[in-house]
Structure formats: C-alpha cells, structure tokens
Amino acid sequence: MTIFNNNNRITFGSFLAYFVMSAVISPLGVVTAPIAEHFDISVTTANAAFTWLTSGIFVGTVIAVFVFDFLALKKVIAGGAVLICLCIAAIYGFDSFRVFKISLGVVGVSCGIELSAAAVVIAKLYDTRLRASMLLLTDSFYSIAGVVSTLLAGIFLARQWHWASAYLLAFVVTFAIAAIALAGRYPVTRPAAAGEQAGSEWSRWPASVHTVGLAMLAYLVGFVTIYSWVPNYAQDYLALDAETASEVVSRLFLGMFIGQLLMFFLVLRFSLRSLVFLYASLATLLTISLWSVGAGAELQVAMLALGLVTGGLLKTVLTYGTTAAPDPSPKMVSYLIFYAGLGTAIAPFVSSRVVEQYSMHGVLQFATLCYVAMLLLIVLSSRLRAS
C-alpha cells in the first residue's frame, strides 16, 4: 500500500524525532523534585542539571549545520537513535548523578542532530506549499508527546516508581526511529560545490533570516522557562499536589496539539506572514495570565489557552524564515534550528538564575519578556524584507 511507501515511512520517522525530543525534555518540571530527593540536592541544582541536556541539544544543532556535508542522512539518524537508547539505559543502570548529567548531554547532542535531520528530510521531500504543514505536524508530535510523557511521569511517580521511569516512553519511540532509519532510503545531501564555502553561503542570506533566528531563540527561552517552572510554581504558590501540577503542564501540550492541527489547515488558506504576527501577539498576551491567576483551575485554563495559540508558532516562524530565500538549503534550515537549540540550551540556566535572584513568580514574568522580544524581532524581520 502507498501509505507505507518509503517517503511516508521516513517522514513518520522524522515526526517521531520530535516526539522523542519532547518525551525527554517535557517531564523536566515533574522529575526535578524526585531527582533532588533521590540524590539529596536542591531543586534548583536538579533543574540546572538539565542544562546538560539543553546544552547538548545546542551542540547537536551546531554539528548539524555541517554534518550533512560529510555523512548520509541514514547514518546520522540511525546512529543518533542508537546513542539515545544507550544513554537512557545508562540512566537506569547507574545510580549516579554524574552519569545522569553526562547521559543527558549525549542525549541532547543526538536529539539536536536528529531534529535538524528531520527538518532536512522534510525540506528535501516537500515543496513550499506543503513544507509548513509538514513541519507543523512535527510540532503536533512534539505536543502529543508532551501530554503523554508528563501524564505518564506523574502517574509513575505517584506510584513510587523510580524517577527515571519518566523516560521509558522516549526509549521505546527512539528504538522505533532506529528501525525505520535502518530500513529506509533517504534523500542525498551533497556537500558544497568547490569554492562555495559555508561563510560565502551565509553571507548571501537576507538579514531577515538572522532576525527570525533570534526570534526563535527568544521564544524557546520563554517556552522552556514556562513548562520548567510552572509545576513548581503551582505547588508553591497555588498549593497543588505534584500529580495535579504535572497535569497543568499537560494542558499546555494538549492545547498545543489542538492548535497545531488547526494551524495545519490555516497555513493552506491564509497568509503565513499574517498568521505569524497574529499568533505571536496572542501568545505574548496570554503569558501574562500565567503569573496573574490565583487558582489552580484558572492556571489550567491559562495553560490550555496558551497552548492553543502557541501550537503552530515555532514551525510557522521557522517556515517564515525559510521563505526569505527562494530555495532554502539544508544549511539554512539547520542554521535556523540552531537558534532554537541555543534558546533551549540556555533556558534552564537562565531561568534558574532568575528564580534565585527573584522568585518563581518573577521567572514567569521573565517568560513574558521573552515573548515580547520574539514579537519585536518578527516585526523587525518584516521591516527588513520590505526595505
């Protein structure tokens, strides 16, 4: 059957790469307290350990800018999936905070490369009309993984399972990616032509590509800050128990999943530029509700609403960046994703410092400032294109 043809299989594998990324990072706010208790460290120290994961993602996105000039997509995707499986197994097998941090770092590097590889596969397989929709589907997989992984983590921890059980889902799905990669045929990524160095290619990109990249960075810092600290904020400020606090985060990802499905159809009917401005503005306004509500039920509604308008934002901004050039190269796609990796990398460290200097209430206000910066950079990008 055509539904199981090679292109559909490797596209599905690309979607799963985003699922794994979310399944690894989304339970962060749920597992930090159990990790702190298990290793007898502070919650902020446990949270800061995830800088290894997010920094690894950043390193992976940097590597991805160049790796496809040397290695085939098939080898990159299969190798990264195997590394992720081995590292999750190491987290289970070694009762060591040091091993945990190192494993997170390697998982992050592998995830960063896998995400870029997935985007390159989609950019190679689909034309401009379908590219935005397919990239939005990757976000749908990211969001549904956020819903499932945080719920499972809360259930497992409520039943006194080992805290590392939160990563069982990621292990199973990564194994499936490896199987798809080993059996699939992938598009060829050719190295740069003789005399065409990376620096010269980058110099030909419009300035708006760089401002869109910075907008993605600001968005990711704010987004990771929100789902990293809202569970602890809900427990400390709104007196919710751990399982209910984890459900608050799942509301965000549920809203994102629904919002991404809606955006999937909207980008086929309306101007991409108009949708980017509208959704970025609404998301910025809705972040204010996170730190202004006074009850757990109100916070759940606020997180669901934020998810609905945030759902399609990242990939529409990414697609908007690629439209600055008539034929975006794999290097340009990887370059834009690099900014997303950088934002994800610095978010836990920066947000932990904000909490230490101010409060968990203050860190949610900081997230609003990140969204404001994103919106201003998108406006600047539009002005640069018009000039």
Secondary structure as GFF3:
##gff-version 3
##sequence-region A 1 387
A	DSSP	three_ten_helix	2	4	.	.	.	ID=ss1
A	DSSP	alpha_helix	6	25	.	.	.	ID=ss2
A	DSSP	alpha_helix	28	39	.	.	.	ID=ss3
A	DSSP	alpha_helix	43	49	.	.	.	ID=ss4
A	DSSP	alpha_helix	51	67	.	.	.	ID=ss5
A	DSSP	alpha_helix	73	93	.	.	.	ID=ss6
A	DSSP	alpha_helix	97	125	.	.	.	ID=ss7
A	DSSP	alpha_helix	128	158	.	.	.	ID=ss8
A	DSSP	three_ten_helix	163	167	.	.	.	ID=ss9
A	DSSP	alpha_helix	168	183	.	.	.	ID=ss10
A	DSSP	alpha_helix	198	203	.	.	.	ID=ss11
A	DSSP	alpha_helix	207	238	.	.	.	ID=ss12
A	DSSP	alpha_helix	242	266	.	.	.	ID=ss13
A	DSSP	alpha_helix	272	290	.	.	.	ID=ss14
A	DSSP	alpha_helix	296	310	.	.	.	ID=ss15
A	DSSP	alpha_helix	313	322	.	.	.	ID=ss16
A	DSSP	alpha_helix	330	357	.	.	.	ID=ss17
A	DSSP	alpha_helix	360	386	.	.	.	ID=ss18
###
